[in-house]
Amino acid sequence: MKIEEWRDVLGDSLAVSLDLAAAPCDRPATTGDAAAHLLEAIAVLEEGPPVLAKDEPAPEIQRLELKIDLLTDLVSSLLIDRIPRPVEVLISGEGLVLPADVLGVACERIQIYPSQWLAQPLVLALGPVALRGDAAGASWRSPDPALRDALGRWVFRMHRREVARRRMSGSG
C-alpha cells in the first residue's frame, strides 16, 4: 500500500502508515466532538505532564498518577478480547486504506483504536469502499469539520512520532 496510489481516498492532507487495531462494526459513528475529546485526551496522557525545572511532582500526585495508570490497565485488560488485531493502515484526516480482508465492499463503519493502551474505539462512517489488489480504502463519510480536524491533528502527531522514532534509530 502506497500513499500516492490512494490520494483519491486519503486526500492531499498528511497521511501516515500505522499498525492499528481496526475492524468493521455496526455501532453508531462517533460524533466529531467526542472524537476530538478522545484524541486530545490520549495526546495529553501520552505526552505526560510538563516537566518543570528539576521539580518532581509531589508524592501525592505521583501516587495518584500510578493509581490512574493501574486502573486504566485493569479496565483495558478486561476488554482486551474486544480489541481487533492490529493491521497496517494508511490513514489521513480524509480517509483510510487497509487490507481488503478487513474492509469489505459493503462496510459502512469501521472502528479504530487510536491508542494501544486504551480499549476505546473511534467508530467512523465510511463512504464507498474502493478495492485495489489486496487493499481497500474509503473516505470518511462525515462532513463534520471537528471530526476531520481531530483526525488530522492525530495523524500529524502519529507522523511526528514516527519521524522521531526513525531519527532515534538512525534510519531516517
Backbone as a chain_set.jsonl record, in Angstrom:
{"seq": "MKIEEWRDVLGDSLAVSLDLAAAPCDRPATTGDAAAHLLEAIAVLEEGPPVLAKDEPAPEIQRLELKIDLLTDLVSSLLIDRIPRPVEVLISGEGLVLPADVLGVACERIQIYPSQWLAQPLVLALGPVALRGDAAGASWRSPDPALRDALGRWVFRMHRREVARRRMSGSG", "coords": {"N": [[0.844, -1.174, 0.0], [0.722, 2.063, -0.988], [0.906, 5.486, -0.274], [0.686, 7.385, -2.339], [-0.754, 6.039, -4.306], [-3.293, 6.063, -3.343], [-4.419, 8.598, -3.154], [-6.897, 9.589, -3.985], [-8.604, 8.63, -2.075], [-7.388, 9.237, 0.406], [-6.96, 11.931, 0.224], [-5.325, 15.166, -0.11], [-4.058, 15.808, 2.197], [-1.815, 15.25, 5.005], [-0.777, 11.899, 5.387], [-0.347, 8.821, 7.147], [1.38, 5.749, 7.815], [0.409, 3.119, 9.853], [0.432, 0.539, 12.373], [-2.502, -0.57, 13.402], [-5.246, -1.289, 15.477], [-8.152, -2.351, 14.016], [-11.458, -2.753, 12.713], [-14.467, -3.723, 10.972], [-17.691, -2.467, 12.007], [-20.953, -2.283, 13.597], [-21.847, -0.35, 15.251], [-23.088, 2.931, 16.232], [-21.731, 5.846, 14.619], [-18.982, 7.708, 15.944], [-19.317, 10.951, 17.27], [-18.111, 14.125, 16.026], [-17.257, 15.912, 18.058], [-16.945, 14.147, 20.244], [-14.961, 12.467, 19.214], [-12.857, 14.312, 18.909], [-12.46, 15.015, 21.594], [-11.666, 12.504, 22.719], [-9.286, 11.936, 21.226], [-7.705, 14.156, 21.871], [-7.476, 13.818, 24.646], [-6.039, 11.41, 24.74], [-3.654, 12.291, 23.55], [-2.721, 14.157, 25.475], [-2.373, 12.467, 27.7], [-0.448, 10.671, 26.698], [1.715, 12.336, 26.203], [2.389, 13.151, 28.704], [2.872, 14.864, 31.887], [3.851, 18.344, 31.94], [7.325, 19.025, 32.197], [8.822, 20.499, 34.865], [11.365, 22.739, 35.81], [13.567, 20.74, 37.076], [11.947, 20.032, 39.169], [10.208, 17.587, 40.858], [7.008, 16.002, 40.69], [4.756, 16.24, 43.481], [4.708, 13.669, 46.017], [2.075, 12.769, 46.462], [0.772, 13.363, 44.085], [2.234, 11.771, 42.309], [1.531, 9.22, 43.307], [-1.234, 9.278, 42.771], [-1.188, 9.433, 39.942], [-0.025, 6.927, 39.365], [-2.035, 5.237, 40.351], [-4.143, 5.864, 38.616], [-2.996, 5.027, 36.197], [-2.8, 2.265, 36.744], [-5.531, 1.604, 37.052], [-6.467, 2.179, 34.465], [-4.999, 0.244, 33.037], [-6.112, -2.097, 34.162], [-8.86, -1.941, 33.398], [-8.559, -1.917, 30.62], [-7.396, -4.454, 30.28], [-9.539, -6.087, 30.924], [-11.141, -5.679, 28.742], [-9.701, -6.521, 26.588], [-10.189, -8.689, 24.855], [-12.05, -7.727, 23.126], [-10.803, -6.035, 21.408], [-9.775, -5.668, 18.118], [-7.342, -7.372, 16.012], [-4.202, -5.772, 15.304], [-3.566, -4.134, 12.193], [-1.873, -3.18, 9.15], [-2.328, 0.148, 8.355], [-3.102, 2.86, 6.268], [-3.681, 6.151, 6.952], [-5.481, 9.223, 7.032], [-6.69, 12.582, 7.561], [-8.794, 12.494, 5.906], [-9.506, 9.9, 5.072], [-9.054, 6.252, 4.981], [-6.929, 3.387, 4.354], [-6.699, -0.092, 4.197], [-5.938, -3.637, 4.643], [-7.732, -5.66, 2.307], [-9.076, -7.879, 3.282], [-9.955, -7.072, 5.738], [-11.549, -4.816, 5.401], [-14.447, -4.883, 3.899], [-16.372, -4.565, 0.807], [-19.011, -3.852, 1.34], [-18.896, -2.551, 3.754], [-19.849, -0.102, 6.082], [-19.154, 1.291, 8.368], [-16.31, 1.694, 10.461], [-14.32, 0.613, 13.191], [-11.676, 2.058, 14.886], [-8.801, 1.867, 16.94], [-7.237, 4.254, 18.52], [-5.235, 4.235, 20.423], [-2.905, 2.054, 21.904], [-3.105, 1.272, 24.525], [-5.641, 1.768, 25.397], [-8.898, 0.7, 25.498], [-10.867, 1.911, 23.86], [-12.695, 2.632, 21.109], [-12.737, 4.648, 18.092], [-15.507, 5.139, 16.138], [-16.071, 5.253, 12.827], [-17.818, 6.584, 10.072], [-17.992, 5.402, 6.755], [-17.415, 6.281, 3.32], [-18.108, 5.15, -0.043], [-16.456, 2.03, -0.608], [-13.334, 1.354, -2.046], [-11.675, -1.108, -3.918], [-8.423, -2.327, -4.484], [-6.285, -4.507, -5.642], [-4.798, -6.168, -2.958], [-5.734, -4.406, -1.112], [-8.064, -2.14, 0.457], [-9.937, 0.859, 0.478], [-11.44, 3.821, 1.871], [-13.075, 6.973, 2.006], [-13.825, 9.274, 4.684], [-17.185, 9.496, 5.608], [-18.47, 11.399, 7.075], [-19.329, 14.82, 7.176], [-18.523, 16.459, 9.165], [-16.596, 19.018, 10.348], [-15.174, 19.153, 12.775], [-14.576, 16.5, 13.372], [-12.924, 15.761, 11.193], [-10.828, 17.608, 11.559], [-9.869, 16.827, 14.1], [-9.019, 14.213, 13.53], [-7.057, 14.816, 11.63], [-5.185, 16.25, 13.216], [-4.45, 14.202, 14.97], [-3.302, 12.35, 13.166], [-1.125, 13.895, 12.363], [0.315, 13.99, 14.809], [0.962, 11.256, 15.05], [2.54, 10.924, 12.789], [4.651, 12.683, 13.39], [5.657, 11.38, 15.647], [6.558, 8.99, 14.468], [8.576, 9.963, 12.762], [10.362, 10.954, 14.691], [10.985, 8.538, 15.976], [12.323, 7.191, 13.904], [14.544, 8.891, 13.587], [15.798, 8.568, 16.071], [16.524, 5.895, 15.902], [18.3, 6.009, 13.908], [17.66, 5.513, 11.273], [16.748, 7.37, 9.537]], "CA": [[0.0, 0.0, 0.0], [1.482, 3.305, -1.073], [0.06, 6.661, -0.098], [0.461, 8.039, -3.617], [-1.752, 5.277, -5.058], [-4.593, 6.196, -2.691], [-4.72, 10.012, -2.931], [-8.325, 9.827, -4.184], [-9.262, 8.255, -0.822], [-6.73, 9.89, 1.528], [-6.91, 13.37, 0.019], [-3.997, 15.769, -0.231], [-3.505, 16.094, 3.518], [-0.811, 14.319, 5.516], [-1.211, 10.531, 5.672], [0.69, 8.075, 7.846], [1.197, 4.302, 7.875], [0.444, 2.666, 11.24], [-0.195, -0.724, 12.764], [-3.622, -0.057, 14.17], [-6.37, -2.211, 15.655], [-9.277, -1.839, 13.223], [-12.398, -3.781, 12.266], [-15.809, -3.22, 10.671], [-18.602, -2.546, 13.139], [-22.318, -1.824, 13.375], [-22.172, 0.668, 16.251], [-23.242, 4.285, 15.682], [-20.479, 6.575, 14.434], [-18.572, 8.65, 16.972], [-19.503, 12.338, 16.842], [-16.871, 14.887, 15.888], [-16.832, 16.421, 19.362], [-16.475, 13.02, 21.051], [-13.68, 12.042, 18.637], [-11.858, 15.322, 19.261], [-12.201, 14.878, 23.029], [-10.897, 11.276, 22.94], [-7.941, 12.053, 20.658], [-6.956, 15.142, 22.657], [-7.171, 13.195, 25.937], [-4.952, 10.459, 24.503], [-2.428, 13.065, 23.324], [-2.276, 14.711, 26.752], [-1.896, 11.373, 28.54], [0.775, 10.09, 26.149], [2.81, 13.29, 26.318], [2.73, 13.258, 30.112], [2.81, 16.214, 32.456], [5.003, 19.177, 31.582], [8.457, 18.904, 33.111], [9.209, 21.779, 35.427], [12.797, 22.808, 36.095], [14.1, 19.797, 38.069], [10.997, 19.776, 40.251], [9.395, 16.387, 40.681], [5.671, 16.176, 41.266], [4.614, 15.832, 44.878], [4.433, 12.229, 46.138], [0.639, 12.507, 46.344], [0.458, 13.397, 42.652], [2.832, 10.571, 41.734], [0.68, 8.084, 43.682], [-2.485, 9.403, 42.022], [-0.899, 9.057, 38.559], [0.162, 5.474, 39.331], [-3.345, 4.616, 40.537], [-4.894, 6.035, 37.361], [-2.37, 4.111, 35.233], [-3.199, 0.901, 37.097], [-6.949, 1.472, 36.736], [-6.566, 2.11, 33.004], [-4.506, -1.078, 32.638], [-7.083, -3.115, 34.57], [-10.045, -1.846, 32.535], [-8.159, -2.361, 29.276], [-7.19, -5.908, 30.268], [-10.868, -6.709, 30.922], [-11.759, -5.501, 27.426], [-8.718, -6.853, 25.554], [-10.724, -9.632, 23.87], [-12.897, -6.983, 22.184], [-9.973, -5.232, 20.516], [-9.347, -6.454, 16.962], [-5.889, -7.461, 15.805], [-3.652, -4.644, 14.547], [-3.253, -4.319, 10.78], [-1.251, -2.0, 8.559], [-3.343, 1.103, 7.916], [-2.752, 4.208, 5.833], [-4.791, 6.965, 7.448], [-5.359, 10.677, 6.955], [-7.887, 13.258, 8.028], [-9.824, 12.34, 4.873], [-9.915, 8.512, 4.868], [-8.091, 5.224, 5.354], [-6.703, 2.227, 3.482], [-6.22, -1.239, 4.955], [-6.075, -4.873, 3.875], [-9.08, -5.922, 1.802], [-9.765, -8.888, 4.093], [-10.505, -6.393, 6.911], [-12.551, -3.847, 4.973], [-15.213, -5.384, 2.765], [-17.037, -3.578, -0.048], [-20.284, -3.432, 1.939], [-18.65, -1.959, 5.071], [-20.296, 1.283, 6.204], [-18.491, 1.903, 9.517], [-15.142, 0.969, 10.959], [-13.823, 1.048, 14.493], [-10.222, 2.084, 15.016], [-8.353, 2.087, 18.313], [-6.107, 5.163, 18.343], [-4.215, 4.035, 21.44], [-2.704, 0.64, 22.226], [-3.383, 1.019, 25.937], [-6.998, 2.155, 25.732], [-9.873, -0.116, 24.769], [-11.955, 2.793, 23.437], [-12.539, 2.885, 19.682], [-13.461, 5.655, 17.323], [-16.312, 4.497, 15.107], [-16.095, 6.223, 11.737], [-18.648, 6.241, 8.923], [-17.206, 5.34, 5.525], [-18.026, 6.44, 2.013], [-17.959, 3.919, -0.833], [-15.175, 1.34, -0.47], [-12.631, 1.045, -3.289], [-10.759, -2.248, -3.822], [-7.284, -2.334, -5.411], [-5.405, -5.603, -5.247], [-5.018, -6.691, -1.606], [-6.084, -3.304, -0.222], [-9.355, -1.48, 0.3], [-9.898, 2.178, 1.092], [-12.667, 4.616, 1.847], [-13.027, 8.3, 2.621], [-14.784, 9.445, 5.769], [-18.473, 9.97, 5.116], [-18.926, 12.52, 7.896], [-18.895, 16.154, 6.762], [-18.249, 17.202, 10.394], [-15.221, 19.544, 10.347], [-14.5, 18.835, 14.046], [-14.045, 15.149, 13.235], [-11.79, 15.783, 10.257], [-9.725, 18.337, 12.195], [-9.315, 15.985, 15.165], [-8.267, 13.128, 12.879], [-5.868, 15.423, 11.021], [-4.208, 16.526, 14.284], [-3.953, 12.913, 15.461], [-2.403, 11.831, 12.128], [0.103, 14.68, 12.45], [1.068, 13.509, 15.974], [1.491, 9.928, 14.746], [3.621, 11.141, 11.817], [5.756, 13.295, 14.136], [6.217, 10.317, 16.486], [7.294, 8.064, 13.587], [9.798, 10.655, 12.341], [11.261, 10.961, 15.852], [11.46, 7.163, 16.181], [13.328, 6.893, 12.869], [15.759, 9.658, 13.894], [16.45, 7.952, 17.215], [17.107, 4.61, 15.5], [19.305, 6.28, 12.893], [17.26, 5.061, 9.945], [15.989, 8.247, 8.843]], "C": [[0.889, 1.238, 0.0], [0.519, 4.481, -1.024], [-0.291, 7.295, -1.44], [-0.631, 7.349, -4.441], [-3.172, 5.475, -4.521], [-4.969, 7.653, -2.416], [-6.202, 10.328, -3.131], [-9.126, 9.51, -2.925], [-8.714, 9.072, 0.348], [-6.705, 11.407, 1.423], [-5.476, 13.859, -0.063], [-3.348, 16.077, 1.107], [-2.484, 15.019, 3.902], [-1.441, 12.96, 5.802], [-0.036, 9.801, 6.314], [0.343, 6.584, 7.806], [1.399, 3.851, 9.315], [0.004, 1.219, 11.329], [-1.265, -0.332, 13.771], [-4.699, -1.123, 14.285], [-7.576, -1.598, 14.944], [-10.143, -3.004, 12.786], [-13.723, -3.122, 11.902], [-16.682, -3.317, 11.918], [-19.969, -1.991, 12.758], [-22.733, -0.745, 14.368], [-22.355, 2.03, 15.587], [-21.889, 4.986, 15.601], [-20.241, 7.542, 15.591], [-18.781, 10.067, 16.445], [-18.153, 13.04, 16.76], [-16.354, 15.396, 17.213], [-16.287, 15.307, 20.249], [-15.125, 12.513, 20.544], [-12.574, 13.016, 19.016], [-11.471, 15.196, 20.729], [-11.32, 13.65, 23.317], [-9.463, 11.43, 22.44], [-7.095, 13.073, 21.415], [-6.577, 14.574, 24.02], [-6.017, 12.204, 25.796], [-3.634, 11.201, 24.32], [-1.871, 13.606, 24.631], [-1.693, 13.609, 27.631], [-0.593, 10.781, 28.022], [1.964, 11.03, 26.263], [3.255, 13.452, 27.764], [2.672, 14.687, 30.593], [4.011, 17.04, 32.016], [6.09, 19.056, 32.644], [8.848, 20.296, 33.572], [10.653, 21.676, 35.902], [13.219, 21.971, 37.308], [13.163, 19.547, 39.243], [10.212, 18.528, 39.915], [8.019, 16.658, 41.256], [5.655, 15.683, 42.718], [4.302, 14.34, 44.94], [2.953, 11.882, 46.001], [0.217, 12.462, 44.872], [1.02, 12.159, 41.966], [1.991, 9.339, 42.053], [-0.634, 8.104, 42.903], [-2.282, 8.993, 40.56], [-0.722, 7.547, 38.424], [-1.163, 4.736, 39.492], [-4.18, 4.709, 39.256], [-4.327, 5.117, 36.282], [-2.802, 2.673, 35.489], [-4.664, 0.661, 36.747], [-7.168, 1.362, 35.231], [-6.112, 0.752, 32.497], [-5.511, -2.175, 32.978], [-8.314, -3.106, 33.668], [-9.701, -2.338, 31.128], [-7.961, -3.87, 29.218], [-8.518, -6.653, 30.292], [-11.504, -6.682, 29.531], [-10.864, -5.96, 26.273], [-9.27, -7.799, 24.491], [-11.657, -8.958, 22.865], [-12.09, -6.188, 21.166], [-9.519, -6.107, 19.35], [-7.823, -6.456, 16.816], [-5.403, -6.242, 15.01], [-3.338, -5.051, 13.102], [-2.565, -3.058, 10.281], [-2.344, -1.118, 7.963], [-2.655, 2.359, 7.406], [-3.933, 5.069, 6.241], [-4.456, 8.444, 7.328], [-6.612, 11.284, 7.568], [-9.05, 13.104, 7.065], [-10.315, 10.906, 4.698], [-8.847, 7.536, 5.317], [-8.041, 4.119, 4.315], [-6.163, 1.12, 4.364], [-6.403, -2.503, 4.142], [-7.534, -5.161, 3.511], [-9.814, -6.974, 2.634], [-10.34, -8.293, 5.387], [-11.685, -5.509, 6.516], [-13.259, -4.357, 3.724], [-15.923, -4.273, 2.01], [-18.313, -3.035, 0.596], [-20.114, -2.737, 3.29], [-19.069, -0.483, 5.077], [-19.637, 2.031, 7.353], [-17.324, 1.024, 9.949], [-14.782, 1.516, 12.336], [-12.306, 0.973, 14.457], [-9.891, 2.423, 16.465], [-7.093, 2.953, 18.25], [-5.002, 5.02, 19.381], [-4.131, 2.552, 21.783], [-3.121, 0.31, 23.648], [-4.819, 1.344, 26.345], [-7.987, 1.391, 24.861], [-11.101, 0.707, 24.379], [-11.776, 3.107, 21.952], [-13.189, 4.194, 19.231], [-14.23, 4.872, 16.277], [-16.547, 5.541, 14.029], [-16.938, 5.716, 10.578], [-17.815, 6.365, 7.656], [-18.053, 5.653, 4.305], [-17.867, 5.135, 1.255], [-16.538, 3.351, -0.733], [-14.611, 1.025, -1.848], [-11.67, -0.113, -3.035], [-9.679, -2.124, -4.886], [-6.312, -3.39, -4.932], [-5.778, -6.14, -3.884], [-5.463, -5.617, -0.622], [-7.467, -2.749, -0.544], [-9.273, -0.141, 1.021], [-11.229, 2.876, 0.983], [-12.405, 5.959, 2.509], [-14.036, 8.337, 3.757], [-16.067, 10.03, 5.197], [-18.93, 11.215, 5.865], [-18.426, 13.854, 7.349], [-18.479, 17.018, 7.955], [-16.799, 17.704, 10.403], [-14.47, 19.249, 11.644], [-13.874, 17.451, 13.988], [-12.817, 15.144, 12.333], [-10.581, 16.508, 10.847], [-9.059, 17.488, 13.27], [-8.493, 14.843, 14.572], [-6.98, 13.659, 12.252], [-4.793, 15.718, 12.056], [-3.604, 15.228, 14.82], [-2.974, 12.302, 14.461], [-1.08, 12.586, 12.172], [0.95, 14.22, 13.642], [1.695, 12.141, 15.697], [2.658, 10.035, 13.756], [4.858, 11.699, 12.535], [6.445, 12.25, 15.012], [7.047, 9.344, 15.651], [8.6, 8.692, 13.111], [10.81, 10.665, 13.484], [11.833, 9.571, 16.114], [12.547, 6.81, 15.179], [14.628, 7.641, 13.132], [16.537, 9.014, 15.036], [17.12, 6.632, 16.835], [18.168, 4.783, 14.425], [18.937, 5.84, 11.5], [16.503, 6.124, 9.184], [16.058, 9.549, 8.449]], "O": [[1.712, 1.422, 0.897], [-0.54, 4.467, -1.651], [-1.433, 7.697, -1.657], [-1.351, 8.008, -5.191], [-4.142, 5.095, -5.177], [-5.771, 7.912, -1.519], [-6.716, 11.253, -2.501], [-10.209, 10.059, -2.727], [-9.48, 9.548, 1.186], [-6.458, 12.096, 2.413], [-4.534, 13.067, -0.084], [-2.214, 16.554, 1.153], [-2.322, 14.017, 3.207], [-2.518, 12.884, 6.392], [1.124, 10.123, 6.056], [-0.828, 6.206, 7.769], [2.422, 4.152, 9.93], [-0.714, 0.728, 10.458], [-0.966, 0.172, 14.854], [-5.027, -1.787, 13.301], [-7.971, -0.468, 15.234], [-9.647, -4.099, 12.521], [-14.069, -2.079, 12.457], [-16.439, -4.155, 12.786], [-20.124, -1.32, 11.737], [-23.869, -0.274, 14.322], [-21.833, 2.261, 14.496], [-21.007, 4.742, 16.425], [-21.18, 8.117, 16.142], [-18.455, 10.352, 15.293], [-17.173, 12.595, 17.358], [-15.155, 15.328, 17.481], [-15.28, 15.494, 20.931], [-14.248, 12.171, 21.337], [-11.481, 12.6, 19.4], [-10.29, 15.263, 21.071], [-10.348, 13.742, 24.066], [-8.521, 11.089, 23.155], [-5.892, 12.873, 21.581], [-5.472, 14.82, 24.503], [-5.122, 12.166, 26.64], [-2.61, 10.794, 24.869], [-0.667, 13.521, 24.869], [-0.639, 13.792, 28.239], [0.279, 10.423, 28.814], [3.1, 10.578, 26.403], [4.391, 13.852, 28.018], [2.452, 15.611, 29.811], [5.077, 16.487, 31.748], [5.802, 18.992, 33.84], [9.167, 21.164, 32.76], [11.09, 20.615, 36.348], [13.221, 22.464, 38.436], [13.557, 18.908, 40.218], [9.626, 18.414, 38.838], [7.87, 17.444, 42.192], [6.443, 14.822, 43.11], [3.697, 13.799, 44.015], [2.612, 10.82, 45.481], [-0.593, 11.625, 44.472], [0.347, 11.561, 41.126], [1.759, 8.504, 41.179], [-1.093, 7.064, 42.429], [-3.116, 8.282, 40.0], [-1.217, 6.951, 37.467], [-1.387, 3.717, 38.839], [-4.84, 3.746, 38.866], [-5.083, 4.497, 35.535], [-3.133, 1.946, 34.553], [-4.999, -0.389, 36.198], [-7.966, 0.543, 34.775], [-6.757, 0.164, 31.628], [-5.737, -3.081, 32.176], [-8.76, -4.163, 33.222], [-10.467, -3.087, 30.521], [-8.315, -4.503, 28.223], [-8.617, -7.747, 29.735], [-12.304, -7.552, 29.187], [-11.23, -5.803, 25.108], [-8.859, -7.719, 23.333], [-12.014, -9.564, 21.855], [-12.638, -5.72, 20.168], [-8.942, -7.172, 19.566], [-7.122, -5.646, 17.422], [-6.119, -5.741, 14.142], [-2.901, -6.171, 12.839], [-2.656, -2.0, 10.904], [-3.171, -1.574, 7.175], [-1.73, 2.864, 8.04], [-5.074, 4.748, 5.907], [-3.31, 8.859, 7.499], [-7.491, 10.563, 8.039], [-10.166, 13.529, 7.363], [-11.432, 10.702, 4.221], [-7.863, 7.92, 5.949], [-8.96, 3.936, 3.517], [-5.275, 1.351, 5.185], [-6.97, -2.451, 3.05], [-8.445, -4.934, 4.307], [-11.044, -6.965, 2.69], [-11.134, -8.949, 6.061], [-12.696, -5.462, 7.216], [-12.722, -4.268, 2.62], [-16.06, -3.161, 2.521], [-18.649, -1.866, 0.405], [-21.11, -2.367, 3.911], [-18.691, 0.283, 4.191], [-19.561, 3.26, 7.331], [-17.348, -0.2, 9.821], [-14.919, 2.708, 12.609], [-11.726, -0.036, 14.055], [-10.613, 3.171, 17.124], [-6.007, 2.45, 17.962], [-3.939, 5.622, 19.233], [-5.151, 1.879, 21.933], [-3.458, -0.838, 23.938], [-5.173, 1.209, 27.516], [-7.912, 1.437, 23.633], [-12.235, 0.259, 24.546], [-10.813, 3.774, 21.573], [-14.059, 4.751, 19.9], [-13.656, 4.022, 15.596], [-17.148, 6.585, 14.283], [-16.798, 4.571, 10.149], [-17.036, 7.305, 7.498], [-19.242, 5.339, 4.255], [-17.524, 4.113, 1.85], [-15.554, 4.09, -0.768], [-15.313, 0.498, -2.712], [-10.933, -0.104, -2.049], [-9.973, -1.849, -6.05], [-5.602, -3.199, -3.944], [-6.925, -6.525, -3.656], [-5.562, -5.881, 0.577], [-7.965, -2.873, -1.663], [-8.614, -0.024, 2.054], [-12.044, 2.564, 0.114], [-11.615, 6.065, 3.447], [-14.978, 7.545, 3.797], [-16.027, 10.958, 4.389], [-19.707, 12.005, 5.328], [-17.233, 14.007, 7.086], [-18.121, 18.183, 7.778], [-15.871, 16.897, 10.461], [-13.247, 19.108, 11.621], [-12.771, 17.244, 14.493], [-11.785, 14.576, 12.689], [-9.443, 16.078, 10.659], [-7.832, 17.431, 13.349], [-7.401, 14.542, 15.055], [-5.934, 13.017, 12.338], [-3.613, 15.467, 11.809], [-2.406, 15.156, 15.092], [-1.928, 11.788, 14.858], [-0.019, 11.977, 12.032], [2.165, 14.074, 13.513], [2.841, 11.9, 16.075], [3.647, 9.314, 13.88], [5.975, 11.235, 12.307], [7.672, 12.232, 15.112], [8.121, 8.92, 16.079], [9.627, 8.015, 13.063], [11.994, 10.41, 13.263], [13.014, 9.43, 16.433], [13.562, 6.211, 15.534], [15.708, 7.087, 12.924], [17.764, 8.919, 14.992], [18.166, 6.287, 17.384], [18.857, 3.828, 14.066], [19.798, 5.792, 10.622], [15.71, 5.819, 8.292], [15.14, 10.047, 7.797]]}, "num_chains": 1, "name": "protein.A"}
